[in-house]
Structure formats: structure tokens, C-alpha cells
């Protein structure tokens, strides 16, 4: 078994309230459901920044990297979000 963790730090320049931020993050989380990954958000009260942790369990390393690349594409397809940093850890 291979467990991968993708940590993405996001900047939401258009978020002017926590409600706007939650809406944008919920939209991303809903789109990621099709990849069968677990998504968690670091709790913070900053309007324009957040960190998402995406976990994937698989038996194939190329599948893990492929899934994480697709996840990053989904996140970047959202025009209201910018990726500041993305790290992949294999546990």
C-alpha cells in the first residue's frame, strides 16, 4: 500500500469574507469527490488563505502521481484560487 499526501496552500484574492472563502473551497472539494480522495482543510480565520490536505491510498506510485496532477488541475481550473505551494509526501 502506498499512501500519498498532497498539501496545497491556496490564495483566494477575491474572498472578502469567510463565507466567500467557504463557498470557493466547498466548490473545489465537491469537484475532487470523483477522484476518491480524502480532503481536509486547515482551520483558520484568514479570508484569503487556506491549506488543503489531500490523501490518496493506492498500490501504484504512477497512479498516485497521476491522481495528484489531476487534483492540481481541478484546483487551478477554479479562477478564484491561486496555488502558492504544493507538496507531495509519500508515507
C-alpha positions in Angstrom: 0.0 0.0 0.0 1.2 3.5 -0.8 -0.3 6.5 1.0 0.2 9.9 -0.6 -0.4 13.3 0.9 -0.7 16.4 -1.3 -0.6 19.7 0.7 -1.8 22.7 -1.3 -1.5 26.2 0.1 -4.1 28.5 -1.6 -4.6 32.2 -2.1 -8.1 33.4 -2.7 -7.7 37.1 -3.9 -11.5 37.6 -4.4 -12.5 36.4 -1.0 -13.7 39.3 1.1 -15.3 37.3 3.9 -15.2 33.8 5.4 -18.4 33.0 3.7 -17.0 33.7 0.3 -13.9 31.6 1.1 -16.0 28.6 2.3 -18.1 28.8 -0.9 -14.9 28.6 -3.1 -13.4 25.8 -1.0 -16.6 23.8 -0.9 -16.8 24.0 -4.7 -13.3 22.6 -5.0 -14.0 19.8 -2.5 -17.1 18.8 -4.4 -15.2 18.5 -7.7 -12.5 16.4 -6.0 -15.0 13.7 -4.9 -14.7 12.0 -8.3 -11.1 11.1 -7.6 -11.9 9.1 -4.5 -9.5 11.1 -2.3 -9.9 12.5 1.2 -9.8 16.3 1.6 -9.2 18.2 4.7 -8.8 22.0 5.3 -6.6 23.6 7.9 -8.9 25.6 10.1 -8.0 29.2 10.1 -9.8 32.5 10.1 -7.9 34.1 7.3 -10.2 35.3 4.5 -7.8 34.9 1.6 -5.5 31.9 2.5 -6.1 28.3 3.3 -4.3 25.0 3.1 -5.9 21.8 1.8 -4.5 18.3 2.6 -5.5 15.6 0.1 -4.8 12.0 0.9 -4.8 9.1 -1.6 -4.2 5.4 -0.9 -3.2 3.2 -3.8 -1.0 0.2 -4.8 0.7 2.0 -7.7 3.0 5.0 -7.5 2.3 6.3 -11.0 -1.4 6.2 -10.3 -0.8 8.3 -7.1 1.2 11.0 -9.0 -1.4 10.9 -11.9 -4.2 11.5 -9.4 -2.4 14.3 -7.7 -1.7 16.0 -11.0 -5.4 15.8 -11.9 -6.3 17.2 -8.5 -4.0 20.2 -9.1 -5.6 20.8 -12.5 -9.0 20.9 -10.9 -7.8 23.3 -8.3 -6.2 25.6 -10.8 -9.2 25.5 -13.1 -11.1 27.5 -10.4 -10.4 31.1 -11.5 -10.8 32.5 -7.9 -8.0 30.4 -6.5 -4.2 30.6 -6.9 -1.8 27.8 -5.7 1.0 29.3 -3.7 2.7 26.0 -2.9 2.0 22.3 -3.5 4.0 19.5 -1.8 3.6 15.7 -2.2 4.7 13.4 0.6 4.6 9.6 0.3 4.1 7.9 3.6 
